[in-house]
Amino acid sequence: MDGYKNMCRWFPCDVLLHDPNYQLAGGIALTDEYTGAHGGVGIIFESGEAGDTSRVAAVADAVLRILTHEMAMLPVDTAMPPPPSQPTAFEVTEVRQESCTERPGGPVGWLAKQIK
């Protein structure tokens, strides 16, 4: 989880949802999960509706900061402020399939415990 914390602190978000046991998809299904399962840090940043591009600049800025400060792949720009405080982190504990499939628009289909 530490690698994720270091990366996620750069993103403009209040909540981090971690699914280390792949419960949401029932196995490794997405690029971030595949990356994590093979020793990397894979992240998906959910910013809302697919057509909403209002967070693109903030996410691009966060990626540049990660490449600079966490991976040392870009030169350090001293004008870059430090990251904001870390988001509240949750870990998926249970997937409730009935709320995912039978009640479109209903309650979220997972339960989680706070881990930070």
C-alpha positions in Angstrom: 0.0 0.0 0.0 2.9 2.4 0.6 3.7 2.7 -3.1 0.1 3.6 -3.8 0.2 6.2 -1.0 3.3 7.8 -2.4 1.7 8.1 -5.8 -1.9 8.9 -4.8 -0.9 11.8 -2.6 -0.2 13.8 -5.7 -3.7 13.4 -7.2 -6.4 16.0 -6.4 -8.8 13.6 -4.5 -10.2 13.1 -1.1 -10.8 9.4 -1.2 -8.7 6.4 -2.2 -10.3 3.0 -2.8 -7.9 0.1 -2.7 -8.9 -3.4 -3.8 -5.8 -5.6 -3.2 -7.8 -8.9 -3.5 -9.4 -8.0 -6.8 -12.9 -8.3 -5.3 -14.6 -5.8 -7.6 -13.8 -7.6 -10.8 -13.4 -11.1 -9.3 -9.8 -11.2 -10.5 -7.2 -9.2 -12.3 -9.2 -7.4 -15.0 -7.9 -3.9 -15.4 -4.5 -2.4 -16.4 -3.9 -1.0 -12.9 -4.5 -4.5 -11.4 -2.2 -6.2 -13.8 0.5 -3.6 -13.2 0.1 -4.0 -9.4 0.2 -7.8 -9.6 3.5 -7.6 -11.5 5.4 -5.4 -9.0 4.4 -1.9 -10.3 1.9 0.7 -9.1 -1.2 0.9 -11.2 -3.7 3.7 -10.5 -7.1 4.5 -12.0 -8.2 8.1 -11.4 -12.0 8.3 -11.5 -13.1 11.8 -12.1 -16.7 11.4 -12.9 -18.7 11.1 -16.2 -16.7 10.0 -19.2 -17.5 13.2 -21.1 -16.4 15.4 -18.2 -12.9 16.7 -19.1 -12.7 19.3 -16.3 -10.1 17.3 -14.3 -7.7 16.6 -17.2 -5.3 19.5 -16.4 -5.1 18.5 -12.7 -4.5 14.9 -13.4 -1.9 15.7 -16.0 -0.2 17.9 -13.5 -0.3 15.1 -10.9 1.3 12.7 -13.4 4.1 15.2 -14.1 4.7 15.6 -10.3 4.9 11.8 -9.9 7.4 11.4 -12.7 9.5 14.2 -11.2 9.3 13.5 -7.4 8.6 9.8 -7.1 10.3 8.4 -10.1 13.1 11.0 -10.8 12.3 10.9 -14.5 12.0 14.6 -15.0 14.1 17.5 -13.6 12.8 19.0 -10.4 10.9 22.3 -10.9 11.4 24.2 -7.6 8.1 26.1 -8.3 6.2 22.8 -7.8 4.6 22.9 -4.3 4.6 19.8 -2.2 1.6 17.4 -2.5 -1.5 18.0 -0.5 -2.3 15.8 2.5 -3.0 12.2 1.7 -6.6 11.2 0.9 -8.6 9.1 3.2 -7.9 5.5 2.2 -10.4 2.6 2.1 -10.0 -1.1 1.3 -12.7 -3.1 -0.3 -14.0 -5.8 2.1 -17.1 -7.1 0.3 -18.7 -6.8 -3.1 -22.5 -6.8 -3.1 -23.5 -8.0 -6.5 -27.2 -7.4 -6.0 -26.7 -3.7 -5.7 -24.5 -3.7 -8.8 -26.9 -5.5 -11.1 -30.4 -5.4 -9.8 -30.7 -1.7 -8.7 -29.2 0.5 -11.4 -28.5 3.9 -9.8 -28.9 2.3 -6.4 -26.4 2.1 -3.6 -22.7 1.5 -4.4 -22.0 -2.2 -4.9 -19.2 -2.6 -2.4 -18.3 -2.2 1.2 -15.0 -1.0 2.5 -13.1 -0.4 5.7 -11.1 2.8 6.3 -7.3 2.0 6.4 -6.0 5.5 6.9 
